[in-house]
């Protein structure tokens, strides 16, 4: 699923009109899809208020209100302009809804369930800058409800005021953005990521898309077949043997989280290789399903054990020099699929051994680690930095951040839409490494394992939001199974 510019999106719509598809038909599809995705985000119906301008973006929100009301939501409309100044289609959709716009004071009544504000003020025609009146007043009103009264802002297609191409603009800050038909390229830029919140695709079958060779949205609809049901005669030998080099004195949690995540992501056999003096630290904390292999030379044993994939790096920062030198030596000679994370990446950066990166490797740096690996790329726009790095090195690069990017040589950069700011806590990277290791062990290509691992971890964290806005790493692990189900059923 490619990202598109505003002009490209308009061209797709014009091509649909030429085939006899009407603008109203697309609006009805969009509004119904938005309502379906919104209802899927909240366990119980609540109150939805559409903030609308003059154009079709507001019409999408009005159609969504009609479908939400049919699912027992309370609904209302706030309008920037009087109805006679609206476009023809939004006026028609307001009549079908059968509601008159309300004043701000009329919203100060108790509501049950979540309060969701549908941002339908502006569409893809915005060119950055600041919102003008009367749109600015309604945007401030939404912001006040969000910051002070617990409301959730859901943007229709993209946050109002955001440039669809560049991501510039003093736009509405949404908690989630329901991208209609295709993601807009500006949403992948720094300000676009900051303004869009969680991003959810609302596909439109009547708008077939062309492929962008540079940037693709990673979602179940666009990448089918990555997580198919297991055959009924499947056994643990079929689901991958994963070896883990993680943990050192003072960093027990990294090993526990990584191994636990590999188990919950479906690895058939998980073996943790540690130095003998580290074994007492693990006895109580490690899941009983994990095989703990303590030895004088855990690195050597891990590479020689015949694992289908290796996970190397979480929490090994306090390992000795012999451990580190042996690791560099074995990486130089091995062609095993492996994920290199955390302290393994720092070791490569400090030693200046990036030539050890191979096509069998997945690396998962956060921005600080990426700066150490490639300081000359750290100031670039993120998508361009991923492309530049993978042009130099044969590995798959997963660059963490507010929106994870995954790239490999010769392919479009993949943009992961799942996850939220409540994941900003220690251990999430250890979980991600374990999940990717399990997927590598089950035979997925590096780029697919990395992108799917990021999607699953982000989705698992989203599922935790039913209990509150913060998700710790161990909670992410516990929700991985539900995230897998959602991928298979295209439920997000």
N, C-alpha and C positions, 0 to 999 in steps of 0.2 A: 504494500500500500504506500504509494508515493506521496510526499509532501508536494503541494502545488502553490503557485502564486495566485494572487487575486485575479489576474488576467486569465490565467489558465483555467481557473474555476469558472469564470464567466464564459469562456469558450466551450467548456464542457456542457454548461447549461444551454448555450445557444445551439449546440449540436443536438441536444435532447429535444429542444423545441422544434428543430427542423425535422425530427423524426415523428412529430405529432404529439409529443409529451407536453403537457401544459404546465405553466408555472404553478397553478393551483394544485395540480397533482403532486408536484415535487414538495410544495409546502405541506400538504396533508401527510405525505410520507415522512417528511422531516419532523413535524410536530408529533406524530404518533411514535416515531423512533425515540425522540427526546423523552417523551413521557414514559416509555417502556424502560429506557436506561435509568431515568431518575427513580422510578418506582423500585427498580432493582437495587438501588443504593440504600434504601431505607426500609427497615423491617416493618414499620407501621406507617400508615398514611398520616400526613400532617397538613400544613397550610402552605400553599404555593401562591406567590404574588408575581405577576408578570409586569415588568417595567418596560414599556414599549415606546419607541419613537414613531416615525411616520412610515417606515419601510417594511419590507418583507421579513426582516429579521424578527421584528415584533410580531408579525403574522405567525411565524413558527412557534413563538412562545404562546400565542393565543390558542393555537391548535393543541399544543401540549397541555394547556390548562383544561381543555375540554376532555381530553383522555384521562387526565389525573382525577378530575371530578367524578368520572365514571368509576374510578377505583377508590372512592370515598375520601378523596382529598377535599379540603376547603380551599377555595380559589378566589382571587381578586385581581384587579387590574389597576396599575398606576400608569398614567399617560403623560408624556412630555408636552403634547399639543392636543388641542381639541380634535375630536374625531373627524370633522369635515376637512381637516388638513392632511389626513392620512392618505396613503395610497389605496387604490381600489380593493386589492386583495385583503389587506389587514382590516379594512372596514367590514368586508364580508365575513371574515372570521370572527370579528367582535359580535356581529349580529347572530352568527351561529352559536356563539358562546352564551349569548343572552344576558350579558352583564354590562353595566355602565362603569366606567373608570371611577375610582374612589379618591378621596383626599387623603393626605398623609395621616390626618387625625383619626380617620376611620379605621386605621390599622392598629391603633393602640388599644386593642381589645384582646382578652386572653385567647390563646390558641392551643390546640393539643397537638402533640407530636412535633416533628421538626418544622421549622419555618424556612422555606426555600424561596429565595428571590431569583426569578428568572430574568437575567440581563438580556433584554432584546432591544436595547436603545439604538445600537448601530451595528451594521454588518461589515462586509469585507471592503467597503468603499472608503473607510477611514484612512487617512494618510499621516497618522502620528500627530504629535502636538498635544494640546490640551483640549478637553471637551468644552464645547461652547454651551451657553444657556439656550434653552432650559434643560438640556441634557445634563449639564454639570450639577445642577441642583438635585436631580434624581440620583445621580451617581453618588453624591455625598450622602444622600438619605440612605441608600443601600449600604454604604460604608459604615454609617452610624449604627444601623441595625446589626451589621456583621460584628463590629468591634464591641458594642456595648449591650447587645440584647440576644446574642447567640444565633443570629440568622446565618444561613449558608447561601452564598451567591453562586448560582449556576449560570454560566455564560452560554448563550445560544451561538454556536459555531466558533466564535472567538470573543474575548472580552471587548466590550465597546471602547472604541478609541485606539485599539491596537492595530498598527499597520500590518496587513496580512502578509506583506513581502519581507519587511525588515524587522518586524517586532518592536519598532519604536512607538512611542506615544505614552502620554500620561493617562493610561487606560484604567478601567475598572479592574480591581484585584479580585479575581474569582477564586472560589474554593475548588470548583471543578468546571471544566469546559467541555461541552458536548459538541464535538467537531462533526459537522454535517457533511456527509458525502466523502470528504477527504480532509486530512489535516492541512492547515495553512502554514507555509514555510516560516512565517514570522514567529510562530509559536515555538519553534525550535531554537530561536535566538535567545540571548541572555535575558532581556527584558520580557520577552514572550513567555519564557519558562516561569519567571517571577510572577507574572500577572495571571497565568492560566490555571495554576493549581493542578489538581489531578485532571488528566485529559482522557476523555472517553469517546470512542468513535461511534457515530450513528451512520452506518453505511446506507447508501441509496442504490438499489440495484439498477435503476435507470440511468445512472451516471457512471458508465465504465471508464476506468482511469488508465492513463498511459503510465509507463514506468519511468521513474526518475533515476538516473544512474548514480546520483550523489547521496540521496537521503530517503530512507524508507521508514514508515511506521511499523513497529513490530507488534502484531496482534494476531489472534487466532484466525481471523478471516483471511489474512494475507499469507499466513505460513501454516497451512494445514498439514497434518500428518506427522508432526513432531512428537506427539504424545498420544499415540494410539493405544487402545486397550490391549492388555497382555493376552497372549494365547492361553487357553485353559490348561495346557500342559507345561506352562512356564515353571521354572525352578530357580533357585538362588544363583546357580551357575550361569544362568542366562541374563541375570540382571546386574552383572558387573561386580568385579572385585576391586575395591578402592583402597589404596594405601595412602595414609596420611602422615606427613611429617609436620607436626604442629605441637606447640606448647614447650615451655621451658620453665625453670623455677620462677615463680611469681606471675606466670602467665598460663595458669591451668585452664582458665575459662575459655581461652581461644580454642584449645584442643577439644574441650567438651562440646562447645557450640558447633564446631566444624564437623565433628564426628556425628553428633546428633542430627544435624541437618542432612548429612549424606544418607543416614538411615531413613529419615522421613521422606527423602526424595527418591527412595526406591532402590538404593544400592543393595546388592545381594549379600555381600560380605565386606565389612569395614574393618580395616586393621590400622591401628595407631602405632607407629614406630617411635619409641622414645629411648633416651638414655636410661641406664639402670638406676641412677640416683634420682630420677624424676618419678619413678613408679609409685612411691608412697603418696605422692601428691594427688594421684589420680584414682586411687582405689574406691573412694566413696562417691566421687562426682561423676564418673563415666557411666553411660548407659550400659546395662549388662550385655547388650547385643554386640558391643564393640570388642573386637579382639585386641588386647594390648600386648604389643611385642616389645619387650624391653631387652636391650642388648648393648654391648660396648660400642658398636658402630651401627646405630639405627639407620643412617643414610644408606650405607652399603646394603643393609638387609632390605630396606624398602625398594631399592632399585632392582635387587636380585630376586624378589619374591614372586615375580610373574603377575603383578597386578595389571588390571586392564587400564587403570588410570591412577595418577598420583596427584595429591593435593599437597603443596609445599609452601610453607611460610607463615601461617598464622601463629603468632606468639613464639617464634623461635629466636627472638632477639637476644635472649640471655644464654643461648647455647654457646659452647666453647669454640675456639678457633679451629680445632680439628674437625668438628661438625661442619663448619662453614667451608673449609678448604675441600673437604670430601664432597660436599654438595656441588661446588663449582666444577670439580673434576668429573663427577658423574653426569652433570648436565652437558658437559662438553661431549660426552660419548653416547648419550642416550637419545633414542628417538621415541620414547614412550609418550603417549598423551599425558599432559600434565598441566595443572593450573598453578601459576606462580603468583603469590599474593604477599602483601604486607612485608615482613622482614626478608623474605626471599628477594623481593624487588629492591629493597634497600641494599641488600648485599650486592646485587648486580650493579646498582648505581655507584656504590662506594668503590667497588673493585674495577669499575669501567669495563664490564664484561657483557655488554649488550649484544655482542656478536653470538652469544650462546643461545639467543632466542631463535626458535625454530617454528616451522609451520605446525608442529604438534603441540605448541604451547599456547595457553590462554593466560594473559596477564591482566590483573584487575586493580590498577592503581587508583587511589583517590587523588584529588588535585595536587596535594603536597608531594606524594610519591611520584606523580607524573612529572612534576617540576624537577625532581631529582634525576629522573631518567632522561628527560629531554628539556633542559632549561630554556633552550632557544625556542621551544614551541609553546611554553606555558602561557605566554601572553596572547596567543592567537585565539580567534573565535573557535569554540570547541569542536565543531564539526570539521573545520579545516585542519585543526591540530590532529584529530584522529586520522584523517586522510593522509596527512604528511607523515605521521609516524609509521603507518602501515605501508607506506611506499618505501620506507627504509628497512623495515624489519618484517620477516615472514610470519610472525605470530598473529594471533587474534588479540586485539586490544579492547578491553572493556574499561571505559573511562567513567568512573563514578562521578556523581554530582546530583544536583536537583533533578536532572533527567539523565539517566544512564545512556551512554552511547556505546555501540559495539561496532567495530570495524575489522576488516581483514583485507589483505591486498587484493585489488581488482574488483571489489564488491561495494555496493552502496552502504553507507553508514546506517546502522539500524538505531532507531530512536525508541527507547522503552517508555511507555506511557504510564506504568503503574508505580505505586508508592506515594508517600506523602511526607511532610516535614516532621511528623511525629516519630519517624524512624531515626532521627538524628541522635543516636545513642551508641555506645560502645558495643561491639560484638556483631553488628549487622553484616559487616564484611566477612567475618568468620563463617557465618551462616551461608552467605552467598557462595563462598569458596566450596563449602561442603556440598551444596546443591549442584553447582557446576561440575564438581568432581564426580558425583553420582551419575549425572547425565553423560559425561565423557565415558564413564565406565560402561554405560549401556549402549555405547556405540555412536552417539551423536557426534557430528562434526563440531570442531571447536567453536565456530561462530554461532552455530545453532544452540549448543550447550550454554554458551555465555549469554546469548540473548534470552533464551527460555528461562535460564536461571534467574536473570534479573527480573523478568516478568513475573515469575512465580513468587519470588521473595516480596516484590512490591505489592502484588495482589494479596498475599498472605497478610501483609501489614495493613492493607486496606480493610480486610475482614476483621481485624482487631479493633477497628474504629467503633464497632458496635458497643464496645466497653469503655470507650473514651478516646481522646485525641493522641495519646502517647502509646507507642508500641515498642516494647523492649525486644531484644533479639530472641530470647527464649520463647516469647509469644509468637514471633514470626515462624519459628520452627513448628510450633503446635498447629498452625493453620496452613501448612504447606499442602496437606491432603485436600483441603477444600479449594485451595488455589488451583491444584491440578484438575479437579472436577470442573471448575469454572472455565479453564482453558479448553477442555474437551467439549464442553457444552456451549462455548462462546457466550458465556453469561455476563461478561463485563462489557 
